[in-house]
């Protein structure tokens, strides 16, 4: 179960990035050793979608 901090990002933060930062083991459990998370890489390259930013 993710912590309350991981599921309640502050205003102006991306919900996906916040969850992946504070519930990293859960978010990245399916990845192999030294494997990059495709969702994290996408956000690093293309930015955050507007609908994922807490308003």
C-alpha distance matrix in Angstrom:
0.0 3.8 6.5 9.2 11.5 9.9 10.0 13.4 16.0 19.5 22.5 24.0 20.9 19.7 16.3 15.8 17.0 15.1 11.7 13.2 14.5 11.6 8.7 11.6 10.5 8.1 10.8 13.6 12.7 15.5 18.1 20.8 22.1 23.7 22.8 22.3 19.7 21.9 20.1 20.3 23.9 24.8 23.8 25.7 28.8 28.8 27.1 24.6 25.3 26.4 24.1 21.0 22.3 21.3 24.6
3.8 0.0 3.8 6.6 8.1 6.2 6.8 10.2 12.5 16.0 19.1 20.4 17.3 16.3 13.1 12.8 13.7 11.5 8.3 10.2 11.2 8.2 5.8 9.3 9.4 7.4 9.3 12.4 12.6 15.6 17.6 20.4 21.5 22.5 21.6 20.6 17.9 20.2 18.0 17.8 21.5 22.4 20.9 22.8 26.0 26.0 24.1 21.5 22.5 23.4 21.5 18.1 19.1 18.1 21.5
6.5 3.8 0.0 3.8 5.3 5.2 6.6 8.9 11.2 14.2 17.7 19.4 16.6 16.4 13.6 14.1 14.4 11.4 9.2 11.6 11.3 7.7 7.1 10.8 11.5 10.5 12.1 15.1 15.6 18.8 20.4 23.1 23.7 24.4 23.9 22.7 20.2 22.6 20.2 19.4 23.2 24.1 22.2 23.7 27.2 27.2 24.9 22.3 23.5 24.0 22.3 18.9 19.2 17.7 20.8
9.2 6.6 3.8 0.0 3.8 5.5 5.3 6.1 9.1 11.7 15.1 17.4 15.1 15.5 12.6 14.2 14.7 11.3 10.0 13.1 12.8 9.4 9.8 13.5 14.8 13.6 14.6 17.8 18.8 21.8 23.3 26.2 26.9 27.3 26.6 24.9 22.2 24.2 21.4 20.7 24.5 25.0 22.6 24.4 27.8 27.4 24.7 21.8 22.7 22.7 20.9 17.7 17.6 15.4 18.1
11.5 8.1 5.3 3.8 0.0 3.8 5.6 5.4 6.8 9.2 12.9 14.8 12.4 13.2 11.1 12.6 12.4 8.7 8.4 11.3 10.1 7.0 8.8 12.1 14.2 13.7 14.1 17.0 18.6 21.6 22.6 25.4 25.7 25.6 25.1 23.2 20.7 22.8 19.9 18.6 22.3 23.0 20.3 21.7 25.2 25.1 22.2 19.6 21.0 21.0 19.8 16.4 15.7 13.9 16.7
9.9 6.2 5.2 5.5 3.8 0.0 3.8 5.8 6.8 10.2 13.4 14.6 11.5 11.2 8.7 9.4 9.5 6.2 4.8 7.8 7.5 4.8 5.8 9.1 11.4 10.5 10.4 13.5 15.3 18.1 19.1 22.1 22.7 22.6 21.8 19.8 17.2 19.1 16.3 15.3 19.1 19.7 17.4 19.0 22.4 22.3 19.8 17.2 18.6 19.1 17.8 14.2 14.3 13.2 16.6
10.0 6.8 6.6 5.3 5.6 3.8 0.0 3.8 6.3 9.8 12.5 14.2 11.6 11.0 7.7 9.2 10.6 7.7 6.1 9.8 10.6 8.5 8.5 11.9 13.9 12.0 11.7 15.3 16.9 19.3 20.7 24.0 25.1 25.1 23.8 21.8 18.7 20.0 16.9 16.6 20.4 20.4 18.1 20.3 23.4 22.7 20.1 17.1 17.7 17.8 15.9 12.6 13.0 11.5 14.7
13.4 10.2 8.9 6.1 5.4 5.8 3.8 0.0 3.8 6.6 9.4 11.7 9.8 10.4 7.9 10.7 11.5 8.3 8.4 12.1 12.0 10.2 11.4 14.6 17.0 15.6 15.0 18.5 20.4 22.8 23.9 27.2 28.0 27.7 26.5 24.1 21.2 22.3 19.0 18.3 21.9 21.7 18.9 21.0 24.1 23.2 20.1 17.0 17.6 17.0 15.3 12.4 11.7 9.3 12.0
16.0 12.5 11.2 9.1 6.8 6.8 6.3 3.8 0.0 3.8 6.7 8.3 6.2 7.4 6.1 9.2 9.2 6.1 7.9 11.1 10.6 9.7 11.8 14.3 17.4 16.4 15.2 18.3 20.8 23.0 23.6 26.8 27.4 26.6 25.4 22.6 19.9 20.9 17.4 16.3 19.7 19.5 16.3 18.1 21.3 20.3 17.1 14.1 15.2 14.6 13.7 10.5 9.1 7.2 10.1
19.5 16.0 14.2 11.7 9.2 10.2 9.8 6.6 3.8 0.0 3.8 6.4 5.9 8.8 8.8 12.2 11.7 8.9 11.4 14.3 13.2 12.6 15.3 17.5 20.7 20.1 18.8 21.7 24.4 26.6 26.9 30.0 30.4 29.3 28.3 25.3 22.8 23.6 20.2 18.8 21.8 21.5 18.0 19.4 22.5 21.4 17.8 15.0 16.2 14.8 14.5 11.9 9.4 6.8 8.6
22.5 19.1 17.7 15.1 12.9 13.4 12.5 9.4 6.7 3.8 0.0 3.8 5.6 8.6 9.6 13.1 12.9 11.0 13.8 16.5 15.7 15.8 18.3 20.2 23.6 22.8 21.0 23.9 26.8 28.6 28.9 32.0 32.6 31.2 29.9 26.7 24.1 24.4 20.8 19.6 22.3 21.4 17.8 19.4 22.0 20.4 16.7 13.8 14.6 12.5 12.6 10.8 7.5 4.9 5.3
24.0 20.4 19.4 17.4 14.8 14.6 14.2 11.7 8.3 6.4 3.8 0.0 3.8 6.8 9.3 12.2 11.5 10.7 13.9 15.8 15.2 16.1 18.7 20.0 23.6 23.0 20.7 23.2 26.4 28.0 27.8 30.9 31.3 29.6 28.2 24.8 22.4 22.4 18.9 17.5 19.8 18.7 15.0 16.4 18.7 17.1 13.4 10.8 11.9 10.1 11.1 9.5 5.8 5.3 6.1
20.9 17.3 16.6 15.1 12.4 11.5 11.6 9.8 6.2 5.9 5.6 3.8 0.0 3.8 6.3 8.8 7.8 6.9 10.3 12.0 11.5 12.6 15.1 16.2 19.8 19.3 17.0 19.4 22.6 24.3 24.1 27.1 27.6 26.0 24.6 21.3 18.8 19.1 15.7 14.2 16.8 16.1 12.4 13.9 16.7 15.5 11.9 9.3 11.0 10.3 11.0 8.1 5.4 5.7 8.4
19.7 16.3 16.4 15.5 13.2 11.2 11.0 10.4 7.4 8.8 8.6 6.8 3.8 0.0 3.8 5.5 5.4 6.0 8.6 10.0 10.6 12.2 13.8 14.6 18.1 17.2 14.5 16.9 20.2 21.4 21.3 24.5 25.3 23.8 22.0 18.7 15.9 15.8 12.2 11.2 14.0 12.9 9.6 11.8 14.4 13.0 9.8 6.7 8.2 8.5 8.7 5.3 4.4 6.4 9.7
16.3 13.1 13.6 12.6 11.1 8.7 7.7 7.9 6.1 8.8 9.6 9.3 6.3 3.8 0.0 3.8 5.6 5.2 6.1 8.6 9.9 10.7 11.6 13.0 16.1 14.7 12.2 15.2 18.1 19.5 20.0 23.4 24.6 23.6 21.7 18.7 15.6 15.8 12.1 11.8 15.1 14.2 11.5 14.1 16.8 15.5 12.7 9.5 10.1 10.5 9.3 5.6 6.3 6.8 10.6
15.8 12.8 14.1 14.2 12.6 9.4 9.2 10.7 9.2 12.2 13.1 12.2 8.8 5.5 3.8 0.0 3.8 5.4 5.2 6.1 8.5 10.1 10.2 10.8 13.8 12.4 9.4 12.0 15.0 16.1 16.4 19.8 21.2 20.2 18.1 15.1 11.8 12.1 8.4 8.4 11.9 11.2 9.1 11.9 14.5 13.7 11.6 8.9 9.9 11.7 10.7 7.0 8.8 10.4 14.1
17.0 13.7 14.4 14.7 12.4 9.5 10.6 11.5 9.2 11.7 12.9 11.5 7.8 5.4 5.6 3.8 0.0 3.8 5.5 5.1 6.0 8.6 9.8 9.7 13.3 12.9 10.0 11.9 15.3 16.8 16.3 19.4 20.0 18.6 17.0 13.9 11.2 12.1 8.9 7.1 10.5 10.8 8.0 9.7 13.0 12.9 10.6 8.6 11.0 12.8 12.8 9.1 9.6 11.4 14.9
15.1 11.5 11.4 11.3 8.7 6.2 7.7 8.3 6.1 8.9 11.0 10.7 6.9 6.0 5.2 5.4 3.8 0.0 3.8 5.5 5.1 6.2 8.2 9.4 12.9 12.6 10.6 13.0 16.0 18.1 18.1 21.1 21.6 20.6 19.4 16.6 14.0 15.4 12.3 10.6 14.2 14.6 11.7 13.2 16.6 16.5 13.7 11.4 13.5 14.4 14.1 10.3 10.0 10.4 14.0
11.7 8.3 9.2 10.0 8.4 4.8 6.1 8.4 7.9 11.4 13.8 13.9 10.3 8.6 6.1 5.2 5.5 3.8 0.0 3.8 5.4 5.3 5.5 7.2 10.2 9.1 7.4 10.4 13.0 15.2 15.8 19.0 19.9 19.5 18.1 15.8 12.9 14.5 11.6 10.8 14.5 15.1 13.0 14.9 18.1 18.0 15.8 13.5 14.9 16.2 15.1 11.4 12.2 12.4 16.1
13.2 10.2 11.6 13.1 11.3 7.8 9.8 12.1 11.1 14.3 16.5 15.8 12.0 10.0 8.6 6.1 5.1 5.5 3.8 0.0 3.8 5.8 5.4 4.8 8.2 8.1 5.5 7.5 10.7 12.8 12.6 15.7 16.4 15.8 14.4 12.1 9.5 11.6 9.3 7.9 11.6 12.9 11.3 12.7 16.0 16.6 14.9 13.3 15.3 17.3 16.7 13.0 14.1 15.1 18.8
14.5 11.2 11.3 12.8 10.1 7.5 10.6 12.0 10.6 13.2 15.7 15.2 11.5 10.6 9.9 8.5 6.0 5.1 5.4 3.8 0.0 3.8 5.9 5.4 9.1 10.2 8.6 9.9 12.9 15.5 14.9 17.4 17.3 16.4 15.8 13.6 11.8 14.2 12.2 9.8 13.1 14.8 12.7 13.2 16.9 17.8 15.7 14.5 17.0 18.7 18.6 14.7 14.8 15.5 19.1
11.6 8.2 7.7 9.4 7.0 4.8 8.5 10.2 9.7 12.6 15.8 16.1 12.6 12.2 10.7 10.1 8.6 6.2 5.3 5.8 3.8 0.0 3.8 5.6 8.6 9.3 9.0 11.1 13.2 16.3 16.5 19.0 19.0 18.7 18.3 16.6 14.6 17.2 15.0 13.2 16.7 18.2 16.1 16.9 20.5 21.2 18.9 17.2 19.4 20.6 19.9 16.1 16.1 15.9 19.4
8.7 5.8 7.1 9.8 8.8 5.8 8.5 11.4 11.8 15.3 18.3 18.7 15.1 13.8 11.6 10.2 9.8 8.2 5.5 5.4 5.9 3.8 0.0 3.8 5.7 5.5 6.1 8.5 10.0 13.2 13.9 16.7 17.2 17.5 16.9 15.6 13.3 16.1 14.2 13.1 16.7 18.2 16.8 18.0 21.3 22.0 20.2 18.3 20.1 21.6 20.5 16.8 17.6 17.6 21.2
11.6 9.3 10.8 13.5 12.1 9.1 11.9 14.6 14.3 17.5 20.2 20.0 16.2 14.6 13.0 10.8 9.7 9.4 7.2 4.8 5.4 5.6 3.8 0.0 3.8 5.5 5.1 5.8 7.9 11.0 11.0 13.4 13.7 13.8 13.3 12.2 10.4 13.6 12.4 11.0 14.2 16.3 15.3 16.0 19.3 20.5 19.2 18.0 20.1 22.2 21.5 17.8 18.7 19.4 23.1
10.5 9.4 11.5 14.8 14.2 11.4 13.9 17.0 17.4 20.7 23.6 23.6 19.8 18.1 16.1 13.8 13.3 12.9 10.2 8.2 9.1 8.6 5.7 3.8 0.0 3.8 5.6 5.4 5.5 9.2 9.8 11.8 12.3 13.4 13.2 13.1 11.6 15.0 14.5 13.6 16.6 18.8 18.3 19.1 22.2 23.5 22.5 21.3 23.2 25.4 24.4 20.7 22.1 22.6 26.3
8.1 7.4 10.5 13.6 13.7 10.5 12.0 15.6 16.4 20.1 22.8 23.0 19.3 17.2 14.7 12.4 12.9 12.6 9.1 8.1 10.2 9.3 5.5 5.5 3.8 0.0 3.8 5.5 5.2 8.4 10.2 13.0 14.4 15.7 14.7 14.4 12.0 14.7 13.7 13.8 17.0 18.5 18.1 19.6 22.5 23.3 22.3 20.6 21.9 24.0 22.5 19.0 20.8 21.2 24.9
10.8 9.3 12.1 14.6 14.1 10.4 11.7 15.0 15.2 18.8 21.0 20.7 17.0 14.5 12.2 9.4 10.0 10.6 7.4 5.5 8.6 9.0 6.1 5.1 5.6 3.8 0.0 3.8 5.8 7.9 9.0 12.4 14.0 14.6 12.9 11.8 8.9 11.3 10.0 10.2 13.5 14.8 14.5 16.2 18.9 19.5 18.7 17.1 18.4 20.8 19.5 16.1 18.1 19.0 22.8
13.6 12.4 15.1 17.8 17.0 13.5 15.3 18.5 18.3 21.7 23.9 23.2 19.4 16.9 15.2 12.0 11.9 13.0 10.4 7.5 9.9 11.1 8.5 5.8 5.4 5.5 3.8 0.0 3.8 5.6 5.6 8.7 10.3 10.9 9.3 8.9 6.8 10.0 10.0 9.9 12.4 14.5 14.8 15.9 18.4 19.7 19.4 18.5 20.2 22.9 22.0 18.7 20.7 22.0 25.8
12.7 12.6 15.6 18.8 18.6 15.3 16.9 20.4 20.8 24.4 26.8 26.4 22.6 20.2 18.1 15.0 15.3 16.0 13.0 10.7 12.9 13.2 10.0 7.9 5.5 5.2 5.8 3.8 0.0 3.8 5.6 8.1 10.1 12.0 10.8 11.5 10.0 12.9 13.2 13.6 15.9 17.9 18.5 19.6 22.0 23.3 23.1 22.1 23.5 26.2 24.9 21.7 23.8 24.9 28.6
15.5 15.6 18.8 21.8 21.6 18.1 19.3 22.8 23.0 26.6 28.6 28.0 24.3 21.4 19.5 16.1 16.8 18.1 15.2 12.8 15.5 16.3 13.2 11.0 9.2 8.4 7.9 5.6 3.8 0.0 3.8 6.6 9.8 11.8 9.7 10.8 9.3 11.4 12.5 13.7 15.4 17.0 18.4 19.7 21.5 22.7 23.1 22.3 23.4 26.4 25.2 22.3 24.8 26.2 30.0
18.1 17.6 20.4 23.3 22.6 19.1 20.7 23.9 23.6 26.9 28.9 27.8 24.1 21.3 20.0 16.4 16.3 18.1 15.8 12.6 14.9 16.5 13.9 11.0 9.8 10.2 9.0 5.6 5.6 3.8 0.0 3.8 6.7 8.1 5.9 7.4 7.0 9.6 11.5 12.0 13.1 15.4 17.0 17.6 19.3 21.0 21.7 21.5 23.0 26.2 25.6 22.6 24.9 26.7 30.4
20.8 20.4 23.1 26.2 25.4 22.1 24.0 27.2 26.8 30.0 32.0 30.9 27.1 24.5 23.4 19.8 19.4 21.1 19.0 15.7 17.4 19.0 16.7 13.4 11.8 13.0 12.4 8.7 8.1 6.6 3.8 0.0 3.8 6.3 5.3 8.5 9.5 12.1 14.6 14.7 15.1 17.8 19.6 19.7 21.2 23.4 24.3 24.5 26.2 29.5 29.1 26.1 28.3 30.1 33.8
22.1 21.5 23.7 26.9 25.7 22.7 25.1 28.0 27.4 30.4 32.6 31.3 27.6 25.3 24.6 21.2 20.0 21.6 19.9 16.4 17.3 19.0 17.2 13.7 12.3 14.4 14.0 10.3 10.1 9.8 6.7 3.8 0.0 3.8 5.4 8.8 10.9 13.9 16.3 15.6 15.8 19.0 20.5 19.9 21.6 24.2 25.0 25.5 27.7 30.9 30.8 27.6 29.4 31.2 34.9
23.7 22.5 24.4 27.3 25.6 22.6 25.1 27.7 26.6 29.3 31.2 29.6 26.0 23.8 23.6 20.2 18.6 20.6 19.5 15.8 16.4 18.7 17.5 13.8 13.4 15.7 14.6 10.9 12.0 11.8 8.1 6.3 3.8 0.0 3.8 6.5 9.5 12.4 15.0 13.6 13.3 16.8 18.2 17.0 18.6 21.6 22.4 23.4 25.9 29.2 29.5 26.4 27.9 30.0 33.5
22.8 21.6 23.9 26.6 25.1 21.8 23.8 26.5 25.4 28.3 29.9 28.2 24.6 22.0 21.7 18.1 17.0 19.4 18.1 14.4 15.8 18.3 16.9 13.3 13.2 14.7 12.9 9.3 10.8 9.7 5.9 5.3 5.4 3.8 0.0 3.8 6.6 9.0 11.9 11.3 10.8 13.9 15.8 15.2 16.5 19.1 20.2 21.1 23.2 26.6 26.8 24.0 25.8 28.1 31.7
22.3 20.6 22.7 24.9 23.2 19.8 21.8 24.1 22.6 25.3 26.7 24.8 21.3 18.7 18.7 15.1 13.9 16.6 15.8 12.1 13.6 16.6 15.6 12.2 13.1 14.4 11.8 8.9 11.5 10.8 7.4 8.5 8.8 6.5 3.8 0.0 3.8 6.1 8.7 7.7 7.0 10.3 12.1 11.4 12.9 15.5 16.4 17.4 19.6 23.1 23.5 20.7 22.4 24.9 28.3
19.7 17.9 20.2 22.2 20.7 17.2 18.7 21.2 19.9 22.8 24.1 22.4 18.8 15.9 15.6 11.8 11.2 14.0 12.9 9.5 11.8 14.6 13.3 10.4 11.6 12.0 8.9 6.8 10.0 9.3 7.0 9.5 10.9 9.5 6.6 3.8 0.0 3.8 5.5 5.3 6.2 8.6 10.1 10.7 12.4 14.2 14.8 15.0 16.9 20.3 20.3 17.4 19.5 21.8 25.4
21.9 20.2 22.6 24.2 22.8 19.1 20.0 22.3 20.9 23.6 24.4 22.4 19.1 15.8 15.8 12.1 12.1 15.4 14.5 11.6 14.2 17.2 16.1 13.6 15.0 14.7 11.3 10.0 12.9 11.4 9.6 12.1 13.9 12.4 9.0 6.1 3.8 0.0 3.8 5.5 5.1 6.1 8.7 9.9 10.5 11.8 13.1 13.6 14.9 18.6 18.7 16.4 18.8 21.6 24.9
20.1 18.0 20.2 21.4 19.9 16.3 16.9 19.0 17.4 20.2 20.8 18.9 15.7 12.2 12.1 8.4 8.9 12.3 11.6 9.3 12.2 15.0 14.2 12.4 14.5 13.7 10.0 10.0 13.2 12.5 11.5 14.6 16.3 15.0 11.9 8.7 5.5 3.8 0.0 3.8 5.5 5.1 6.4 8.7 10.1 10.4 10.8 10.4 11.7 15.2 15.1 12.6 15.1 17.8 21.2
20.3 17.8 19.4 20.7 18.6 15.3 16.6 18.3 16.3 18.8 19.6 17.5 14.2 11.2 11.8 8.4 7.1 10.6 10.8 7.9 9.8 13.2 13.1 11.0 13.6 13.8 10.2 9.9 13.6 13.7 12.0 14.7 15.6 13.6 11.3 7.7 5.3 5.5 3.8 0.0 3.8 5.4 5.2 6.2 8.7 10.0 9.8 9.9 12.3 15.6 16.1 13.2 14.8 17.5 20.8
23.9 21.5 23.2 24.5 22.3 19.1 20.4 21.9 19.7 21.8 22.3 19.8 16.8 14.0 15.1 11.9 10.5 14.2 14.5 11.6 13.1 16.7 16.7 14.2 16.6 17.0 13.5 12.4 15.9 15.4 13.1 15.1 15.8 13.3 10.8 7.0 6.2 5.1 5.5 3.8 0.0 3.8 5.5 5.0 6.2 8.4 9.5 11.0 13.4 16.9 17.9 15.6 17.1 20.2 23.3
24.8 22.4 24.1 25.0 23.0 19.7 20.4 21.7 19.5 21.5 21.4 18.7 16.1 12.9 14.2 11.2 10.8 14.6 15.1 12.9 14.8 18.2 18.2 16.3 18.8 18.5 14.8 14.5 17.9 17.0 15.4 17.8 19.0 16.8 13.9 10.3 8.6 6.1 5.1 5.4 3.8 0.0 3.8 5.5 5.2 5.8 7.4 8.6 10.4 14.0 15.1 13.4 15.2 18.6 21.5
23.8 20.9 22.2 22.6 20.3 17.4 18.1 18.9 16.3 18.0 17.8 15.0 12.4 9.6 11.5 9.1 8.0 11.7 13.0 11.3 12.7 16.1 16.8 15.3 18.3 18.1 14.5 14.8 18.5 18.4 17.0 19.6 20.5 18.2 15.8 12.1 10.1 8.7 6.4 5.2 5.5 3.8 0.0 3.8 5.5 5.3 4.7 5.5 8.2 11.5 13.0 10.8 12.0 15.4 18.2
25.7 22.8 23.7 24.4 21.7 19.0 20.3 21.0 18.1 19.4 19.4 16.4 13.9 11.8 14.1 11.9 9.7 13.2 14.9 12.7 13.2 16.9 18.0 16.0 19.1 19.6 16.2 15.9 19.6 19.7 17.6 19.7 19.9 17.0 15.2 11.4 10.7 9.9 8.7 6.2 5.0 5.5 3.8 0.0 3.8 5.9 5.8 8.1 11.4 14.3 16.3 14.1 14.6 17.8 20.5
28.8 26.0 27.2 27.8 25.2 22.4 23.4 24.1 21.3 22.5 22.0 18.7 16.7 14.4 16.8 14.5 13.0 16.6 18.1 16.0 16.9 20.5 21.3 19.3 22.2 22.5 18.9 18.4 22.0 21.5 19.3 21.2 21.6 18.6 16.5 12.9 12.4 10.5 10.1 8.7 6.2 5.2 5.5 3.8 0.0 3.8 6.0 9.2 11.7 14.9 17.1 15.7 16.4 20.0 22.4
28.8 26.0 27.2 27.4 25.1 22.3 22.7 23.2 20.3 21.4 20.4 17.1 15.5 13.0 15.5 13.7 12.9 16.5 18.0 16.6 17.8 21.2 22.0 20.5 23.5 23.3 19.5 19.7 23.3 22.7 21.0 23.4 24.2 21.6 19.1 15.5 14.2 11.8 10.4 10.0 8.4 5.8 5.3 5.9 3.8 0.0 3.8 6.8 8.5 11.6 14.0 13.2 14.1 17.9 19.9
27.1 24.1 24.9 24.7 22.2 19.8 20.1 20.1 17.1 17.8 16.7 13.4 11.9 9.8 12.7 11.6 10.6 13.7 15.8 14.9 15.7 18.9 20.2 19.2 22.5 22.3 18.7 19.4 23.1 23.1 21.7 24.3 25.0 22.4 20.2 16.4 14.8 13.1 10.8 9.8 9.5 7.4 4.7 5.8 6.0 3.8 0.0 3.8 6.6 9.2 11.8 10.7 10.9 14.6 16.6
24.6 21.5 22.3 21.8 19.6 17.2 17.1 17.0 14.1 15.0 13.8 10.8 9.3 6.7 9.5 8.9 8.6 11.4 13.5 13.3 14.5 17.2 18.3 18.0 21.3 20.6 17.1 18.5 22.1 22.3 21.5 24.5 25.5 23.4 21.1 17.4 15.0 13.6 10.4 9.9 11.0 8.6 5.5 8.1 9.2 6.8 3.8 0.0 3.8 6.3 8.4 6.9 7.4 11.1 13.4
25.3 22.5 23.5 22.7 21.0 18.6 17.7 17.6 15.2 16.2 14.6 11.9 11.0 8.2 10.1 9.9 11.0 13.5 14.9 15.3 17.0 19.4 20.1 20.1 23.2 21.9 18.4 20.2 23.5 23.4 23.0 26.2 27.7 25.9 23.2 19.6 16.9 14.9 11.7 12.3 13.4 10.4 8.2 11.4 11.7 8.5 6.6 3.8 0.0 3.8 5.5 5.6 7.2 10.8 12.7
26.4 23.4 24.0 22.7 21.0 19.1 17.8 17.0 14.6 14.8 12.5 10.1 10.3 8.5 10.5 11.7 12.8 14.4 16.2 17.3 18.7 20.6 21.6 22.2 25.4 24.0 20.8 22.9 26.2 26.4 26.2 29.5 30.9 29.2 26.6 23.1 20.3 18.6 15.2 15.6 16.9 14.0 11.5 14.3 14.9 11.6 9.2 6.3 3.8 0.0 3.8 5.4 5.5 8.8 9.7
24.1 21.5 22.3 20.9 19.8 17.8 15.9 15.3 13.7 14.5 12.6 11.1 11.0 8.7 9.3 10.7 12.8 14.1 15.1 16.7 18.6 19.9 20.5 21.5 24.4 22.5 19.5 22.0 24.9 25.2 25.6 29.1 30.8 29.5 26.8 23.5 20.3 18.7 15.1 16.1 17.9 15.1 13.0 16.3 17.1 14.0 11.8 8.4 5.5 3.8 0.0 3.8 5.7 8.0 9.2
21.0 18.1 18.9 17.7 16.4 14.2 12.6 12.4 10.5 11.9 10.8 9.5 8.1 5.3 5.6 7.0 9.1 10.3 11.4 13.0 14.7 16.1 16.8 17.8 20.7 19.0 16.1 18.7 21.7 22.3 22.6 26.1 27.6 26.4 24.0 20.7 17.4 16.4 12.6 13.2 15.6 13.4 10.8 14.1 15.7 13.2 10.7 6.9 5.6 5.4 3.8 0.0 3.8 6.4 9.1
22.3 19.1 19.2 17.6 15.7 14.3 13.0 11.7 9.1 9.4 7.5 5.8 5.4 4.4 6.3 8.8 9.6 10.0 12.2 14.1 14.8 16.1 17.6 18.7 22.1 20.8 18.1 20.7 23.8 24.8 24.9 28.3 29.4 27.9 25.8 22.4 19.5 18.8 15.1 14.8 17.1 15.2 12.0 14.6 16.4 14.1 10.9 7.4 7.2 5.5 5.7 3.8 0.0 3.8 6.3
21.3 18.1 17.7 15.4 13.9 13.2 11.5 9.3 7.2 6.8 4.9 5.3 5.7 6.4 6.8 10.4 11.4 10.4 12.4 15.1 15.5 15.9 17.6 19.4 22.6 21.2 19.0 22.0 24.9 26.2 26.7 30.1 31.2 30.0 28.1 24.9 21.8 21.6 17.8 17.5 20.2 18.6 15.4 17.8 20.0 17.9 14.6 11.1 10.8 8.8 8.0 6.4 3.8 0.0 3.8
24.6 21.5 20.8 18.1 16.7 16.6 14.7 12.0 10.1 8.6 5.3 6.1 8.4 9.7 10.6 14.1 14.9 14.0 16.1 18.8 19.1 19.4 21.2 23.1 26.3 24.9 22.8 25.8 28.6 30.0 30.4 33.8 34.9 33.5 31.7 28.3 25.4 24.9 21.2 20.8 23.3 21.5 18.2 20.5 22.4 19.9 16.6 13.4 12.7 9.7 9.2 9.1 6.3 3.8 0.0
